[in-house]
Amino acid sequence: DFCKKGARVEVLAPSNRWREAQVVRVGGGVARIHYTGYDAQFDEEVPLDNQRLRPFGQIRSEKLKERKENFVLQMDAGCCPGCGVKLQCTDKMALGYVPPDKFVKPEEEDLS
């Protein structure tokens, strides 16, 4: 039912990882699939009664669920030197990270 010609699906690839694919042809109890982003030499026929095929969208929903579960908000990570918005993490590999040596320190006020 979800596995029709032109449909986007997810396939458990020979690498044992779920991959996005498109159905090229259906017939004889098998679906010819093309892995998204891969050359046609990796296309393969997957039996329709096999557990290697599933509807499109589960890979992304699993990744999103994992990100939401692992998200940690760190409120005292500092502020953006440009706009003053608080940074969300101190992890050097995460988005929003600014090295401490790049922070612009406010000049001391002249009290004279």
N, C-alpha and C positions, 0 to 999 in steps of 0.2 A: 504493500500500500504506500509506504513512504519512499520506496525504492523504484522510481520511475525514471525514464530517460530524461536527462537534464537536471534531475534533482540533486541538491547538495546533501551529502551524507557524511557520516564519520565511519571510518574503517579501522579495525585493529590490524595494523600493518605487520609484515613479517618481523619488523624490529620490536614487536610487542608493545608498540605505542599507538594510541588513537591518533589518526590523522584525518584532516579534512579532505574530502574527495568529491568528485562529480560523477554521476552515473552516465556512462557513454552509451550503453546498450543493455537491454534486458531481454533474456530469452533462454529457453531450455533449462530453466531453474537456476540460472546464474546471472549475475550483474557484472558487466565489464565496467570497471571504475578507473578514473584518472585522478591520481593524487594531486591536489592543488599545490602548485609551485614546483612540481617535479616534471622531468622529461617523460614523454610518452613511453619510453622503454620500461618505465616502472608500472605502467598500467597492468592491471591483473583482473582475472575473473574470480569472483567470490560467490560461492553458493548462497542463494537467497535464504535457505533454512539454517545458515551458519550464524553463530553468535558474533561474528566479526563485523556485522553491519548494524548501524543504529541511526536514528534520525539526527539531522544536523542540529547543533546548538549546545550539546552537552559538554563539549570540551571547554568552551568559553564560560559556561555557567559554573563548571567545576573550578576553573581558575579564579573566577570572580569570588566564589564562595571561600576559597582558600585565602585569597587576599584580604577579604573582610574579616575572616577569623584571625588572621595573623597581624592585622593592623594595630599599631600601637601609637597613640598620640602622645607626643612629648611636648609639654607646654613650655618648658624652660630651656629650649634649645637655642634661643637668641632671636634676633630680628633681621630682616632683610635690610642691608645698608642703603638700598635705593628707595624702597617705599615704606619701610618700617613694619611690614607684615611679619608676624611671628613665623619662624621656620618650624616645620613639623617634626624634624628629626635631626639627629647628629650623626647619622650613618653616612659615611663618605660615599657609599655607592647609591644612595637614594636621591630622588629628585628633591630639590629645594635645599640641598646641602651647600653651605658657603664656608670655606676654610676660615678659621679664626683670624688668620693673618690678613684676610681680605676685608674684614670689617672696618668700616670707617668710624673712628672714634670721635665723638663730638668734642669740639675744642672747648677748653675751659673758659668760662665767662671771665671777661676782664672786669674786675670790681673797682678799678680806679676811676 
